């Protein structure tokens, strides 16, 4: 049985990265149904599909300490979206850092701040050797690629992949190794709880 307790996993200067709570689920479903948010993510999701993603993330965190978990603004507890580490086993053996924020929270640096905290956790606590991030190449997901670059990630390769719905898409894969992270600008002072 999945716990929906909102356990804080990491903090940053402005954010709390935590497991989902029941009151997050309608807000998460709302952002997953926003056509602009999911433009590069295979299209809008139903409430059932959105809840299933959150439940999967909760389970992954419970068993492995990773997962695409909730992002909350620390100053007022507002749900911002999700970010975290997860498996991309269909495409790569690597762990991916990924994010998805409500459109009203774009442009504030929250994706970079949250993803940087998860990279720190991945490289320091989980001792990962490398983390990737995947975005659409054609047309390019300019915003996500910019976040990857701010994190210190570098272009790894282009790939032709298939999404969860069986639809092909042209992707760009960025990566960062633990050694690159240790010497790079993408680190943040995220603190485990």
N, C-alpha and C positions, 0 to 999 in steps of 0.2 A: 504494500500500500504506500502510495506517494504521500509525503508530508508537504503541506502547503503553509509553512510557518514563517517564511520571510527571513530565514537565517542569513545574517550578514556574513559574507565570505571575504570581501576585500573592501577597503575604503580608499578614496582619493581625496584630494582637497575639496572637491565639490560633489562627490558621488558616493553612494553606497551600492555595492554590487552584491546582490543577494538572491536567494531562492525566491520563487514566486509565492505570493499569497493569493487567496481566492479573489480578493478585490482587484488584483492586477488583471485577471483573465478577461473581463470585458474591455478594458483599455488595450490590452495586447491584441485582442480580436479586432478592435477598431483600427489599430495601426496596420494590422495584417490585411485589412480589407481596403485600405487607402490605395487607390491605383498608382499614385505617385511614389509611395513608399515601396510598393512591390513591383514597380516597373521592371526592374532587373532581376526579379526573384521568382519568375514563373507565374505571376498574376495573383489576384486576390484570393484569400483563403476564407473558408467558412468559419464560423465560431467553433464548430467541432474540430476542424483541422488545426486551428490556432491553439485550442486547448490541448490537443494531442501533442503538438510541438512542445508546449510548456511542460506537459507531463513527462515527455521523453527527457527533457533537459533536467527536470527534478531527479528522475531516476539515475541519469548519468552522473549527476553531481553526488548522489548518495553512494554510488558504487565506485566512482573513479576520481571524484574531486574536480571534475570539469563539467561543462554544460553551458548552453546558451541561456544565461540566467537574467533576471530582472536588473534593470538599472534605475536607481532612484536618486533624485536630487537631494542632497543632504540638508540643505537649508530649510526645505519645506515638505519633504517626503513625497514630492510629485513623481509619479511613474513616468520615466522618460522612454523606455524601450527595453531592448535586451542586448547583451554582449557576452562573449565568453569563448571558451575553447571547446572544440568538438572534433569527432572523427569524421574524416572524409573517405571512409573505407571503399566507397564505390569507385573513387578515382585515384586515391593516393593512400599510402600508409601513414602519411603525415597527419599531425593535428593542425586544424585550421583555427585561426582567430577570426571571429565574425561579429557583426553588429547589425542592429535594425532599430532605428529610433523613429518615434512619432515625428511627423513633419514639422510640428510646432517647435521641436527641439533641435532642428538642424541649424548649423551655422554658429553654434556656441562652443564647439570643441569637445563636446561630450563623448562622441564616438572615439576620438583619438585618446582622450583621457581614460576612458573605460578599457579600451583595447590595450593601451600601454600597461595598465594595471594587470590585465590578464597575461600579457607577455611576461611581465616580471614574475608573476606567480608560476607560469609555465617553466621559466628558465631557472628560478631559484628554488621553489618548493617542489615542483614535479620533475626537475632535472631533465627537461626535454632537450633534445639536441638541435631541433629546428622546428619552426612554425611557419605555416604558409597562410596565404589569404587569396581567395579567388574572386574575380569580378568579370563582368561581361566585357568583351573586347570590341564587339561590333554590334550595335553602337557602344562606344566605351562608357562605362559607369565612372564618369570623371570624379564624382565626389568620393566614391570608395577608393579609387586608385590614389587620390590625393591623401586620404587617411593612411593608406599603406605606406606611402612615401614619408609622411610625417612620423610614422612609427619606426623609420629606419629600414623598412623592408625594401628589397631590390627586385627588379624584374628577374624571374627565374626562367619562365618559358611561356609560350602561347600554347593553347590546347583547344581541341574541338571536343566538347564534353556533351553529356546528355543530362538534363535536369531530372528532378524527382517525378515529373510527369511524362518522361520519355521524350521530351523535346530537345533537339540539338541546340547548342549555343556555342559561340566562339568566345573562349575565355582567355584571360590573362592571369597568370599565377605569379604572385610575389612571395618572397620568402625572407626569413632572417634566421640565422643560426645563433646559438647561445653565445659564441665568441663575438659575432657581429653585434649582438645586443649589448654585451658587456662593454664594448668599446664605442657604442653609438649614441646618438642623441635621443633615441626613442624611449628611454627609460623614464619611469615616474616613481614617485615615492609612495606607491601603494602599500598599504599595511594590511597583513592578514588580521582577521578578527579573532 
